[in-house]
Amino acid sequence: MKLLIGYLILINLAGLLSMFLDKQRARKDKYRISERSLFLIAAVGGSVGSIAGMYLFRHKTRHKRFIIGLPLILFLQIVILMVAASSFHAQAGRPSTTVRETLDRIQEMDEETIRSFITYKALSDQQITEQDEDAAFDAVRLFFERFQYEITDEQIFGDTATVTVRISNLDTHALAHDLCLQMTSRWIDLHNPSSKRAYFTDYFQLLRSTLTDNQYDTAQTSAHFQLTLENHKWVLQMDQDDRDQIMGGLSSWLKSPYILSPEEVFTLYMESFASLDADGWIEYLGANDLFATGSASFGPKADRIFFETVAELFAWELKECKISGDRAAMKLQITSIDMEKVLSAYHEKLLAFAGTTESITSGSEELSDQTARLLIEALQENAAPAQFPADIEMVNDSVTWEIEDVSPLINAFLGDLEHAMEVMRQT
């Protein structure tokens, strides 16, 4: 606007000066400024200055083409300006213009706009720390890197309006799926069970890494923005629903309890179990003298050898998954240590020891140590793999899929220990 005003001042001064110079040259019978040039100066915006010069210096006032032509040019310019101004104000006063200004700022990704999405509670309900701020800014920029929009409809109903926009950006369903896989993996981390369903303070770091490590197709979504007329101006109150629409429904997808299949969630559980070493199993199960040998010296060693074998032999295969509403029935096969074979050998060793004089003369502590040593021998000599079926039920609790009862799964992990001990008691 400042440039336009400056231009009009200069061109009208040029119009005024051209009339003055042409008048002076006419008096001195010198080379004149052509009439075409005088009209051209007026036509490109200097009509007011040209008319003022014509009457101020009494130049061309006897020429009808100037007396009529210059005011006509001024009139036409005024009409053009009025039409342009009317069009501008009409455009500026439309609800679609307000929406366009908002979406343009998103495309420009200025700091204020980025910060509004960083503080968007549907994405991160945590206070962003200084060390996380860079990751948050990067994540939002990466998310909107391919953002495009097209306003397709505008409906005005008195003091309210609805503007429909077609938004083109990355596939937010696929992005939400990958984010949920990452977050669910952390929720069921058996190495850190206290993290279950905790909201991550490093959410934006996770979002940034997911966007960086993956390529997503472009997807189109429709957004409907509601505006109200306040003080003769259309106002868009940017709430969480509006931001979710701009982000292609990312928040809605993240909240969907069914975005991950029961097979995917179950696989995450099994991968977490597979990552446990002997110490991890002992900590997860709280196993202290699992076989009740009562030996402080050899009981922990027996536990460690057992869980080392479990960790080494562990494998699994999902045979069947039947989904019915919010429940899923899983049939799988677990590979682990053959505890029936181990305990059978252990039972034979106990019977052999019972027939010795040592079993009679030994004290209780010595007996506990010896039974634990015999268990260790049985484990070391009979650590063979075996397959065990397990039937597991999963339930969707409106957040994600959960294993309803993990005990059949744990028993299979431990080589069907319950059945093996029952067999041992019966022999």
Sequence and secondary structure as in RCSB ss.txt:
>XXXX:A:sequence
MKLLIGYLILINLAGLLSMFLDKQRARKDKYRISERSLFLIAAVGGSVGSIAGMYLFRHKTRHKRFIIGLPLILF
LQIVILMVAASSFHAQAGRPSTTVRETLDRIQEMDEETIRSFITYKALSDQQITEQDEDAAFDAVRLFFERFQYE
ITDEQIFGDTATVTVRISNLDTHALAHDLCLQMTSRWIDLHNPSSKRAYFTDYFQLLRSTLTDNQYDTAQTSAHF
QLTLENHKWVLQMDQDDRDQIMGGLSSWLKSPYILSPEEVFTLYMESFASLDADGWIEYLGANDLFATGSASFGP
KADRIFFETVAELFAWELKECKISGDRAAMKLQITSIDMEKVLSAYHEKLLAFAGTTESITSGSEELSDQTARLL
IEALQENAAPAQFPADIEMVNDSVTWEIEDVSPLINAFLGDLEHAMEVMRQT
>XXXX:A:secstr
 HHHHHHHHHHHHHHHHHHHHHHHHHHTT     HHHHHHHIIIIIHHHHHHHHHHTT STT HHHHHHHHHHHH
HHHHHHHHHHHHHHHHHTSHHHHHHHHHHHHHHT HHHHHHHHT TTT  S   HHHHHHHHHHHHHHTTT EEE
EEEEEEETTEEEEEEEEEEE HHHHHHHHHHHHHHHHT TT GGGTT   TTHHHHHHHHHHH    EEEEEEEE
EEEEETTEEE    HHHHHHHTTTHHHHHH TTSS HHHHHHHHHHHHHT  HHHHHHHHT SSTT    TTTHH
HHHHHHHHHHHHH EEEEEEEEEETTEEEEEEEEEEE HHHHHHHHHHHHHHHHTSTHHHH  HHHHHHHHHHHH
HHHHHH   EEEEEEEEEEEE SSSEEES  HHHHHHHTTSHHHHHHHHHH 
